[in-house]
């Protein structure tokens, strides 16, 4: 996907999401949720790349290199936890 196409998609998405914002609190909540989703997606893709197979794939079973669950984590940053 070209940078211009990606930017157009993001601008369209931002415009759609902005329709529901009524206050600064709404904007803050949306920002936190977008950061959360972005980080979770990036970490999931990183794990797929590291292990060499997608989540729920049978490729890793019995190899000693399989996913064995998740645990809750808190990311601390400038916009909060």
N, C-alpha and C positions, 0 to 999 in steps of 0.2 A: 504494500500500500504506500502510495507516495505521501510525502510530508503534507502537501496541500490537501489531499483527500482526507488524511487523518485529522488535520486541523479543522476542516469543514465539518466532519462528523462530530468532533468535540464541541465546536461552536453550536451546532444544532442541538446536541445533548444538553449543553449548558443553558441554552435558551429555554428548552423544555422544562428543565429542573427549576429554573428561576421563576417560572410561572407560579409555583407553589410557595415561594418564600414571602413571608409576611413581616418578619422581624430579623434582627441581628442574631437572635437565638436560633431561628430556623436555619440561617446561613451557617452558623457554627456547627449545628447538628449535621447538616448536609456535608460540610467539609470533613468532619470526623468520619462519617460513614464512607465517603469517597476514598479517604486515605486508607481506612480499614480494608475496604474491598480491593484496592490497588495492591496493598502490601500482601494480603492473603493470596491473591492471584499470582503475584510475582513469586512468592515463596513456593506455591504449588507447582508452578512451571519450573522453578529451580530444582525442586525435588524430582520431578519427572526427568529432567535432563541428567541429574546426578545418577539416578537409578537406572535410567535407560528404558523405562516403560511407564505407561499412564496409570493413574490411580484406578483401582478395581480390575486391573489387567491380571490375567493368570500367569503372565510371563515370569513374575518374581517368586511364585510359590515354590517352596522346596529348594531355593537356591542359596538361602542364608542371606539374601540381599532383598528382603521384602519389607514392606511397610508394616509396622506393628502398632498402629494406633496414633492418637494425637493427645496433646495436652494443652491446657489453656495457658496462654502467654499474654503479657501486658507490654505493649510498646509505648515507651515514654518519649514524647517529642515536644516541639514548640507549641503545638495546638492541644496538648493535654495527653491523657492516657487513653 
